Amino acid sequence: MNRRTPSFISHRAHKSWLKVTAVVIAIAAPFFFFGTMEATSEPARILLDFLSYPLDGNVTYAAPGTRFLSALTGGFLLGWGVTVWLLSSWVYDEAPEGVRKTVLVGLLSWFLLDSTGSITSGNAANAGFNVVVLLLAVGPLWWSVPERQQAAEI
């Protein structure tokens, strides 16, 4: 391994971590889906209240537009999570570096736009939560697997 790549980085570790990344992305999708219906919206409301810290009860799901936006958010998160999972399962062995970079660019794009939007909308606390989510989702994917090791593991 080169000096800049930690010893725990491997083809197998990346492939497994992609599944962690997929779960990190998709885990909130059910909350947002259930936020689409008034009777089941409380978990989504609490989640948004938490993400716009402090917990003050100012977030509501009363407006139909909020419930519709919740449907879109849940759908996008589930679809993106499933995509990352399937890239790990169906594509990674053939193009590990391409998949790794694709997922990283997607995560960084989400982070920049979501965090900027959170700050400009008066919900700066969410940008802080986004740092934690980003670090968890990226994990060892930040470093590439040395080519010699990739060839040996595939």
C-alpha positions in Angstrom: 0.0 0.0 0.0 1.1 3.5 -0.6 1.7 5.7 2.5 -1.5 7.7 2.1 -3.9 4.7 1.9 -4.7 3.3 5.4 -4.1 -0.4 5.8 -7.7 -1.3 6.3 -8.7 -0.2 2.8 -9.4 -3.1 0.5 -11.6 -4.1 -2.4 -13.7 -6.2 0.0 -13.9 -3.3 2.5 -15.1 -0.9 -0.1 -17.7 -3.3 -1.5 -19.0 -3.9 2.0 -19.0 -0.2 2.9 -21.0 0.6 -0.1 -23.8 -1.3 1.5 -23.4 0.7 4.7 -23.6 3.9 2.5 -26.8 2.6 0.9 -28.4 2.1 4.3 -27.2 5.5 5.6 -28.8 7.1 2.5 -32.1 5.2 2.5 -32.7 4.9 6.3 -34.8 8.1 6.4 -37.0 7.2 3.4 -39.7 5.4 5.4 -40.0 8.3 7.8 -40.6 10.7 4.9 -43.0 8.2 3.2 -45.1 8.0 6.3 -45.0 11.7 6.5 -47.2 11.8 3.4 -50.3 10.7 5.4 -51.6 12.9 8.2 -52.3 9.9 10.5 -48.6 8.7 10.3 -46.7 11.9 9.9 -45.6 12.4 13.5 -42.2 10.4 13.1 -41.4 12.5 10.1 -42.3 15.7 11.9 -40.1 14.8 14.9 -37.2 13.9 12.5 -37.4 17.3 10.8 -37.8 19.1 14.1 -34.6 17.3 15.3 -32.7 18.1 12.0 -33.7 21.8 12.4 -32.5 21.8 16.0 -33.5 22.9 18.6 -36.5 20.7 19.2 -39.2 23.4 19.4 -42.2 21.9 17.7 -42.1 24.5 14.9 -42.0 21.9 12.2 -45.5 20.7 11.1 -46.8 18.4 8.5 -50.1 20.3 8.2 -49.6 21.7 4.7 -50.3 19.4 1.8 -47.2 20.8 0.1 -45.1 19.6 3.0 -46.6 16.1 2.7 -45.9 16.1 -1.0 -42.3 17.2 -0.5 -42.0 14.4 2.0 -43.1 11.9 -0.7 -40.5 13.2 -3.1 -37.8 13.2 -0.5 -38.6 9.6 0.6 -38.6 8.4 -3.0 -35.3 10.0 -3.8 -33.6 8.7 -0.7 -34.9 5.2 -1.2 -34.0 5.2 -4.9 -30.5 6.6 -4.3 -29.9 4.1 -1.5 -31.0 1.2 -3.7 -28.8 2.5 -6.6 -25.7 2.5 -4.3 -26.6 -1.0 -3.0 -26.9 -2.4 -6.6 -23.8 -0.7 -7.8 -22.0 -2.6 -5.0 -23.7 -5.9 -6.0 -23.7 -5.7 -9.8 -21.0 -3.2 -10.9 -18.3 -2.7 -8.3 -16.3 -5.8 -9.2 -16.0 -4.7 -12.8 -15.3 -1.0 -12.2 -14.4 -0.5 -8.5 -12.7 2.9 -8.9 -15.5 4.2 -11.1 -18.2 3.1 -8.6 -16.2 4.6 -5.7 -15.8 7.9 -7.4 -19.4 8.0 -8.5 -20.7 7.4 -5.0 -18.3 10.0 -3.6 -19.2 12.7 -6.0 -22.9 12.0 -5.4 -22.4 12.2 -1.6 -20.4 15.4 -1.9 -23.0 16.9 -4.2 -25.8 16.1 -1.8 -23.7 17.5 1.1 -22.9 20.8 -0.6 -26.5 21.5 -1.8 -28.3 20.2 1.2 -26.0 22.0 3.7 -26.1 25.3 1.8 -29.9 25.1 1.5 -30.2 24.3 5.2 -28.1 27.3 6.1 -29.9 29.7 3.7 -33.3 28.4 5.0 -32.4 29.1 8.6 -31.7 25.5 9.5 -28.0 25.6 10.0 -28.0 22.8 12.6 -28.8 20.4 9.8 -25.5 21.3 8.1 -23.8 20.0 11.2 -25.8 16.8 11.1 -24.9 16.5 7.5 -21.2 16.4 8.4 -21.8 13.3 10.6 -23.9 11.6 7.8 -21.3 12.4 5.2 -18.4 11.0 7.3 -20.4 7.8 8.0 -21.5 7.4 4.4 -18.1 8.0 3.0 -16.1 6.0 5.5 -13.2 4.2 3.8 -14.5 5.1 0.3 -12.4 8.3 0.6 -9.3 6.4 -0.3 -8.8 4.3 -3.4 -7.6 0.7 -3.3 -4.1 0.4 -4.7 -4.2 -1.3 -8.1 -2.0 -4.2 -7.1 -4.4 -5.0 -4.2 -7.5 -4.7 -6.4 -6.1 -7.2 -8.9 -5.2 -9.6 -6.2 -8.7 -9.5 -4.5 -10.9 -9.6 -7.6 
